Amino acid sequence: MIIKEYLILAPEGMHARPATAMVKLAKQFQTVVQLKKGEKKVKLNSLLNILSLGIKGGEAVVLEFEGVDEAAAAGAFDTFFANNLKDW
């Protein structure tokens, strides 16, 4: 299992467009990807799962990767957060 923490830089937090992109990215891998905020944890297989966490700008989230291609999935999400989530 790989665990990564990310800071949500977009002032509006996590909304539908980046959440949809995260679900699409997670579906490219066999690895189970879970998103955690505080004590709540959801699988990255549904837009509504992500939005239910109510992630705001400036908050930290944790992604957990577990599966055969977890290293590749973790690397893809590193790139996603570094390149995309700043401006959404």
Residue pairs with C-beta under 8 A, 6 or more apart in sequence:
1 64
1 65
1 66
1 70
2 64
2 65
2 66
2 70
2 71
2 74
3 62
3 63
3 64
3 65
4 62
4 63
4 65
4 74
4 77
4 78
5 60
5 61
5 62
5 63
6 60
6 61
6 62
6 63
6 77
6 81
6 85
7 58
7 59
7 60
8 14
8 55
8 56
8 57
8 58
8 59
8 60
8 61
8 85
9 57
9 58
9 85
9 86
10 18
10 57
10 85
10 86
10 87
10 88
11 57
11 58
12 57
12 88
13 54
13 55
13 56
13 57
13 59
14 50
14 51
14 53
14 55
14 56
14 61
15 51
15 88
16 47
16 51
17 88
18 84
18 85
18 88
19 47
19 50
19 51
20 47
21 80
21 84
22 35
22 44
22 50
22 77
22 80
23 44
23 45
23 46
23 47
23 50
25 76
25 77
25 80
26 33
26 44
26 45
26 73
27 45
28 73
28 76
29 67
29 69
29 70
29 72
29 73
29 76
30 67
30 68
30 69
31 65
31 66
31 67
31 68
31 69
31 70
31 72
31 73
32 43
32 65
32 66
32 67
33 43
33 44
33 63
33 64
33 65
33 73
33 77
34 41
34 42
34 43
34 44
34 63
34 64
34 66
35 41
35 42
35 43
35 44
35 49
35 50
35 53
35 61
35 62
35 63
36 42
36 61
36 62
36 63
36 64
37 53
37 54
37 55
37 59
37 61
37 62
40 52
40 53
41 64
42 49
42 50
42 52
42 53
43 49
44 50
44 63
53 61
55 61
63 74
63 77
65 71
65 73
65 74
65 77
67 73
